Amino acid sequence: MFALAKFLFLSAITLVFLIPAALVLAVIGLPIAIVLGILAAPVLLVLFIVGLPVFLVLLVVGAVVGVLFGVLGAFVGLTAAAIKLVLFLVLPIACVAWLVMKLIGGRRVRREYA
């Protein structure tokens, strides 16, 4: 209960300081931001004209790199799946078959062909 009261008290004190600061920023800062936005319009136009081709080239390079990593990721995934298949399916079956052959097969006679 004490923590809730402490939270509410600190929130009220914070609001006492933040509400006047927000009003000052709204009265003074908003007109300044509008004037700076109007002054920045020609700069934004130049950046748009110059930067758009660079952006398009970076977009194409990003798409190519994305496709490359996608294809490589698919190959890595298939390789990991093949290794899992070998480790968890083929290897135990081969070990069991080898043990059965050793137990049932007995000794083999080696034949030498001359």
C-alpha positions in Angstrom: 0.0 0.0 0.0 2.9 2.3 0.8 4.4 1.7 -2.6 1.1 2.7 -4.3 0.9 5.9 -2.3 4.5 6.7 -3.0 3.9 6.2 -6.7 0.9 8.4 -6.8 2.6 11.2 -4.8 5.7 11.1 -7.1 3.4 11.1 -10.2 1.5 14.1 -8.9 4.8 16.0 -8.3 6.1 15.1 -11.7 2.9 16.3 -13.3 3.3 19.7 -11.5 6.6 20.2 -13.2 5.8 18.6 -16.6 2.5 20.4 -17.4 4.0 24.0 -17.3 7.0 22.8 -19.3 4.7 21.3 -22.0 2.7 24.6 -22.1 5.9 26.6 -22.6 7.1 24.3 -25.3 3.7 24.5 -27.1 3.7 28.3 -27.0 7.3 28.9 -27.9 8.5 25.7 -29.6 5.7 25.2 -32.0 6.1 28.5 -33.9 9.9 27.9 -34.0 9.3 24.4 -35.4 7.0 25.8 -38.1 9.5 28.4 -39.2 12.3 25.9 -39.3 10.1 23.5 -41.3 9.4 26.2 -43.9 13.1 27.1 -44.1 14.1 23.4 -44.5 11.8 22.8 -47.4 14.4 23.8 -50.1 17.0 21.6 -48.4 14.6 18.7 -48.3 13.9 19.2 -52.0 17.6 19.1 -52.9 18.1 16.0 -50.7 15.1 14.3 -52.4 16.5 15.0 -55.9 20.0 14.0 -55.0 19.3 11.3 -52.5 16.5 9.4 -54.4 18.8 7.7 -56.9 21.2 6.7 -54.1 18.3 5.4 -52.1 17.1 3.3 -55.1 20.5 1.8 -55.6 20.7 1.0 -51.9 17.2 -0.5 -52.1 18.2 -2.8 -55.0 21.5 -3.8 -53.2 19.4 -4.6 -50.1 17.0 -6.7 -52.1 19.8 -8.6 -53.7 21.5 -9.2 -50.4 18.2 -10.3 -48.9 17.6 -12.8 -51.7 21.2 -14.1 -51.4 20.9 -14.7 -47.7 17.5 -16.2 -48.2 18.8 -18.8 -50.6 21.9 -19.5 -48.5 19.7 -19.9 -45.5 17.5 -22.4 -47.4 20.6 -24.4 -48.3 21.9 -24.3 -44.7 18.5 -25.4 -43.5 18.4 -28.3 -45.9 21.9 -29.3 -45.0 21.0 -29.3 -41.3 17.9 -31.4 -42.0 20.0 -33.9 -43.9 22.6 -34.1 -41.1 19.8 -34.6 -38.6 18.3 -37.3 -40.8 21.6 -39.1 -40.9 22.3 -38.8 -37.2 18.9 -39.6 -35.8 17.6 -42.1 -38.4 20.2 -43.7 -40.5 23.0 -44.1 -37.9 20.9 -45.9 -35.3 19.5 -48.2 -37.9 23.0 -48.9 -39.2 24.3 -49.6 -35.7 21.4 -51.9 -34.9 21.9 -53.8 -38.2 25.6 -54.1 -37.5 25.0 -55.5 -34.0 22.4 -58.0 -35.3 24.9 -59.1 -38.0 27.6 -59.5 -35.4 25.3 -61.5 -33.0 23.6 -63.7 -35.6 26.2 -63.9 -38.3 28.9 -65.8 -36.4 32.3 -66.1 -37.8 32.8 -65.8 -41.5 35.3 -67.9 -43.3 37.7 -66.0 -45.4 38.1 -67.3 -48.8 41.1 -66.5 -50.7 40.9 -66.8 -54.5 44.2 -67.5 -56.2 
